[in-house]
Amino acid sequence: MNEYFRNELERAGYGGMDIKRTPMGTQITVKVEKPGMIIGKDGKRIKRITDEITRRQELDNPQIDVQPIEVPELNAQLMANRLAKLIERGWHFRRAGRSTLQRIMDMGALGCEITMSGKLKGPRGRMEKMVDGYIKHCGSIAEEIVDKGYVIARKKSGVIGVQVKIVKPDAKIPDAFHMKVVGGALPHDPASQKGSVRAYEKDEGEGEEEKESGE
């Protein structure tokens, strides 16, 4: 279903979905940048999409709720889609990744991690990872505060998997603490590493190597 929405609602700025089963049926919440493009004139398009979902998934009385994305740069799925499109249009993967990372951090994100893997250049598969700010990788806290998006970019040389992780500005970080100083409190900011982008690159069968961000 997620793949169907991604293809069908690409022009509307698809940013992910949630499914919740209720006694009244199946509630599907779709997040998009341009809600009007989904609803369509007199609600015809949303009705067609609902009928198609019912036919494909055999859901019990599906109800689609369209929610607008207030800040597109803080939606991981939407930014993953945009990054994949840049790569498909011929942007160098490293330039596209760093541009996307910078846009996300400029909107106040506490942290961001971008991972691209596949035929980035040459015949061998490789992985490129870019990190800025605070990112939690495991545990229940990671599930709560890290927004994730994944999409596949298709090029003539092969496919490239694109994953984006974002910690939003309002995330409650358990590692945060305050230091009392004379005259007030100095908050500890887990995102104080902003601006120091760390890039990692790994070929198949090789270890992970940290690279300078000034490449």
Buried (B, 14 or more C-beta within 10 A) or exposed (E): EEEBBBEBBEEBBBBBBEEEEEEEEBBBBBBBBBBEBBBEEEEEBBEEBBEEBBEEBEBEEBBBEBBEBEEBBBBBBBBBBBBBBBBBEEBEBBEBBBBBBBBBBEBBBBBBBBBBBBBBEEEEBBBBBBBBBBBBEEEEBBEEBBBBBBBEBEBEEEEBBBBBBBBBEEBEBEEBEEEEEEEEEEEEEBBEBBEEBBBBBBBEEEEEEEBEBEE
